[in-house]
Amino acid sequence: MSTSAYTTAITQARDLLRWRSPLRTELWAARLTATLRPAEVQPLIRQLTEDGSPEARLTLAALATVEPAALEAADTAALEAVETASDDVETATTDDVEAAVLGDEADQGAGQTAAQEPGGDKTLRETLREAGREAARGLPEWVGRMGQVECEQAWYGKADRYGEQTLAALRFRYPDDKEPHVLIVGIDQVNGGLAVDATVEEPKFLDDLDLRSADPAVVAGRVLDAFEMTDLVMGAPIAESLPAVRPLALARAQTVPDPVRQAPDDTLSRFLDLPDLPGAQEAFEQLVEFVGDRPLWWSPARVSRFLTSWLPREAILTDAAVSAMPEVVRAWSRFHGAEPEVLQRIDADAPRLPALMADESLAGLRKRIAQSER
């Protein structure tokens, strides 16, 4: 970190000591974390530790609250970089490989990655946690409340009319019941469940959102799953504001006991209005296969794809199921709020379904193989 950036951090920490707000300080630390490259963290910890002022110690304590979650990705990235360099330079020594990957950072110790302390095996996460605990001693009592939160409630539901994004919300409180707040993460459904935006707001922010109460462990698991997915997708389309909230969002989700990863969505089990028609159950089973693990996403475009593309390509249906399919899709659409554009799309596309299902040229490979085995 440059001297000017370090000075700015200390100046801002001085103001935060006057504000005496754990939440404000954690949000600040998350924004600070977002500006740091992995190789900058270790020198910054060293600078802050050597400084020893109240402002430096507050910065260390705040970073220790949010930074370890972000450093997990940094540790993985550093390891992958070393492995890649090892593959590319098979005849190089270990020191040569690390120098190629880490540049000047490798000069801080032979055999040292950006995620290790010089001459030791401790990771930056462990070092920062220890430094944070030590730094908090002697600071005002409120500093110790940072990160000490309890999740009280959780919600999950659509972010928009068609469920192209969902919202996962977790409400937290500190031990003194001050500064209650909610973490809200936007999860993209169209592109596979990426975390695309996040914010921390006052609880009243939820008043304008149509979300259902949910198990905090399940919602926390969805948040962690979504951020993991985002990290795996290079160039993922995310909001500009997300990096500044991401460290705190991860830290908060990780405080929820036993988060449930890859939890199934209960939307399908809540659908109880299947039409009483021959073939309706068979038709619904195909709909279930199509919506998969993203059943809240139900837009005009998705309806059209299901009726005019996916079913002719993938599904083998009896005549009864083909006849029942339009009413099954209408019932499913009413369950999703009976959006007029969705119902209009069904009216436009459903009459074509029998002809499309009968057109063997539209069948995909899997369907053709299944038909040939009958």
Backbone hydrogen bonds, N-H to C=O, Kabsch-Sander energy under -0.5 kcal/mol:
donor,donor_aa,acceptor,acceptor_aa,energy
6,Y,2,S,-2.4
7,T,3,T,-2.6
8,T,4,S,-2.3
9,A,5,A,-2.3
10,I,6,Y,-2.2
11,T,7,T,-2.4
12,Q,8,T,-2.5
13,A,9,A,-2.3
14,R,10,I,-1.8
15,D,11,T,-1.4
16,L,12,Q,-2.0
17,L,13,A,-2.0
18,R,14,R,-0.8
18,R,15,D,-0.7
19,W,15,D,-1.6
20,R,16,L,-2.1
21,S,16,L,-0.5
25,T,21,S,-2.1
26,E,22,P,-2.4
27,L,23,L,-2.5
28,W,24,R,-2.0
29,A,25,T,-2.4
30,A,26,E,-2.2
31,R,27,L,-2.0
32,L,28,W,-2.5
33,T,29,A,-2.7
34,A,30,A,-1.8
35,T,31,R,-0.8
35,T,32,L,-1.1
36,L,32,L,-0.5
36,L,33,T,-1.4
40,E,37,R,-2.0
41,V,37,R,-0.7
41,V,38,P,-0.9
42,Q,38,P,-0.6
44,L,40,E,-1.8
45,I,41,V,-2.6
46,R,42,Q,-2.1
47,Q,43,P,-2.5
48,L,44,L,-2.8
49,T,45,I,-2.4
50,E,46,R,-2.3
51,D,47,Q,-2.0
52,G,48,L,-2.0
57,R,53,S,-2.8
58,L,54,P,-2.5
59,T,55,E,-2.0
60,L,56,A,-2.3
61,A,57,R,-2.7
62,A,58,L,-2.7
63,L,59,T,-2.8
64,A,60,L,-2.4
65,T,61,A,-0.7
65,T,62,A,-0.9
66,V,62,A,-1.2
67,E,63,L,-3.5
69,A,66,V,-0.5
70,A,66,V,-0.8
70,A,67,E,-0.5
71,L,67,E,-2.4
72,E,68,P,-1.1
73,A,69,A,-0.6
73,A,70,A,-0.7
74,A,70,A,-1.3
75,D,71,L,-3.2
76,T,72,E,-1.8
77,A,73,A,-2.5
78,A,74,A,-2.5
79,L,75,D,-2.3
80,E,76,T,-2.6
81,A,77,A,-2.2
82,V,78,A,-2.1
83,E,79,L,-2.4
84,T,80,E,-2.5
85,A,81,A,-2.4
86,S,82,V,-2.2
87,D,83,E,-1.9
88,D,84,T,-2.0
89,V,85,A,-2.1
92,A,89,V,-1.5
97,V,93,T,-2.4
98,E,94,T,-2.5
99,A,95,D,-2.3
100,A,96,D,-2.1
101,V,97,V,-1.9
102,L,98,E,-3.3
103,G,99,A,-1.9
105,E,102,L,-1.9
106,A,103,G,-1.4
107,D,104,D,-1.4
108,Q,105,E,-1.7
109,G,106,A,-1.4
112,Q,109,G,-1.3
116,Q,113,T,-1.9
117,E,122,K,-1.7
120,G,117,E,-1.7
124,L,115,A,-1.3
127,T,123,T,-2.5
128,L,124,L,-3.2
129,R,125,R,-2.4
130,E,126,E,-2.3
131,A,127,T,-2.6
132,G,128,L,-2.8
133,R,129,R,-2.4
134,E,130,E,-2.3
135,A,131,A,-2.6
136,A,132,G,-1.8
137,R,133,R,-0.6
137,R,134,E,-0.9
139,L,136,A,-1.6
143,V,140,P,-1.5
144,G,140,P,-0.5
144,G,141,E,-1.1
145,R,142,W,-1.4
146,M,143,V,-1.5
148,Q,145,R,-2.0
149,V,147,G,-1.7
150,E,173,R,-2.3
152,E,150,E,-0.6
152,E,171,R,-2.6
153,Q,171,R,-0.8
155,W,169,A,-2.4
156,Y,212,R,-2.3
157,G,167,L,-1.5
159,A,165,Q,-3.0
160,D,165,Q,-0.7
163,G,160,D,-1.1
166,T,187,I,-2.6
167,L,157,G,-3.2
168,A,185,V,-2.3
169,A,155,W,-2.6
169,A,167,L,-0.5
170,L,183,L,-2.4
171,R,153,Q,-2.6
172,F,181,H,-3.2
173,R,150,E,-1.5
174,Y,178,K,-0.9
177,D,174,Y,-2.2
181,H,172,F,-2.0
182,V,201,E,-2.9
183,L,170,L,-2.8
184,I,182,V,-0.5
184,I,199,T,-2.8
185,V,168,A,-2.6
186,G,197,D,-2.9
187,I,166,T,-3.1
187,I,185,V,-0.5
188,D,186,G,-0.6
188,D,194,L,-2.9
189,Q,164,E,-2.8
190,V,164,E,-1.1
192,G,189,Q,-1.1
193,G,188,D,-1.5
194,L,188,D,-0.5
195,A,226,A,-1.4
196,V,186,G,-2.7
196,V,194,L,-0.7
197,D,186,G,-1.1
199,T,184,I,-2.1
201,E,182,V,-2.4
205,F,202,E,-2.3
206,L,203,P,-2.0
207,D,204,K,-1.7
208,D,205,F,-0.9
209,L,206,L,-2.0
211,L,209,L,-1.2
212,R,156,Y,-2.2
214,A,154,A,-2.5
218,V,215,D,-0.5
219,V,215,D,-2.4
220,A,216,P,-2.9
221,G,217,A,-1.8
222,R,218,V,-2.1
223,V,219,V,-2.2
224,L,220,A,-2.4
225,D,221,G,-2.7
226,A,222,R,-2.4
227,F,223,V,-2.2
228,E,224,L,-2.2
229,M,225,D,-2.3
230,T,226,A,-2.2
231,D,227,F,-2.3
232,L,228,E,-1.1
232,L,229,M,-0.5
233,V,229,M,-0.8
233,V,230,T,-0.9
234,M,232,L,-0.7
236,A,233,V,-1.4
238,I,236,A,-1.3
239,A,196,V,-3.2
242,L,239,A,-1.4
244,A,241,S,-0.5
245,V,241,S,-0.7
245,V,242,L,-1.7
246,R,242,L,-2.4
249,A,245,V,-2.6
250,L,246,R,-2.7
251,A,247,P,-2.3
252,R,248,L,-2.9
253,A,249,A,-2.5
254,Q,250,L,-2.1
255,T,251,A,-0.6
255,T,252,R,-1.4
256,V,252,R,-0.6
256,V,253,A,-0.9
260,V,217,A,-2.2
261,R,259,P,-0.8
263,A,260,V,-0.6
270,R,266,D,-1.1
270,R,267,T,-0.7
271,F,268,L,-1.1
272,L,270,R,-0.8
277,L,275,P,-1.8
280,A,277,L,-1.9
283,A,279,G,-2.4
284,F,280,A,-2.7
285,E,281,Q,-2.1
286,Q,282,E,-1.2
287,L,283,A,-1.7
288,V,284,F,-2.7
289,E,285,E,-1.9
290,F,286,Q,-2.0
291,V,287,L,-2.6
292,G,288,V,-1.8
294,R,291,V,-2.0
297,W,294,R,-1.2
298,W,162,Y,-2.6
298,W,296,L,-0.9
303,V,299,S,-2.5
304,S,300,P,-2.4
305,R,301,A,-2.2
306,F,302,R,-2.2
307,L,303,V,-2.4
308,T,304,S,-2.7
309,S,305,R,-1.8
310,W,305,R,-3.1
311,L,306,F,-2.2
313,R,309,S,-1.7
314,E,310,W,-3.1
315,A,310,W,-0.6
315,A,311,L,-1.9
317,L,315,A,-0.6
322,V,318,T,-2.2
323,S,319,D,-2.2
324,A,320,A,-2.1
325,M,321,A,-1.7
327,E,324,A,-0.5
328,V,324,A,-2.1
329,V,325,M,-2.8
330,R,326,P,-2.2
331,A,327,E,-2.4
332,W,328,V,-2.3
333,S,329,V,-2.0
334,R,330,R,-2.4
335,F,331,A,-2.0
336,H,332,W,-1.0
337,G,334,R,-1.8
338,A,333,S,-2.5
342,V,339,E,-0.5
343,L,339,E,-2.1
344,Q,340,P,-2.5
345,R,341,E,-1.7
346,I,342,V,-2.0
347,D,343,L,-2.2
348,A,344,Q,-1.8
349,D,345,R,-2.3
350,A,346,I,-3.0
352,R,349,D,-1.4
353,L,350,A,-1.8
356,L,352,R,-2.2
357,M,353,L,-2.8
358,A,354,P,-1.5
359,D,355,A,-0.8
359,D,356,L,-0.7
360,E,358,A,-1.1
362,L,359,D,-1.7
363,A,360,E,-1.2
364,G,313,R,-2.6
368,R,364,G,-2.4
369,I,365,L,-2.5
370,A,366,R,-2.2
371,Q,367,K,-2.4
372,S,368,R,-2.0
373,E,369,I,-1.2
374,R,371,Q,-1.0
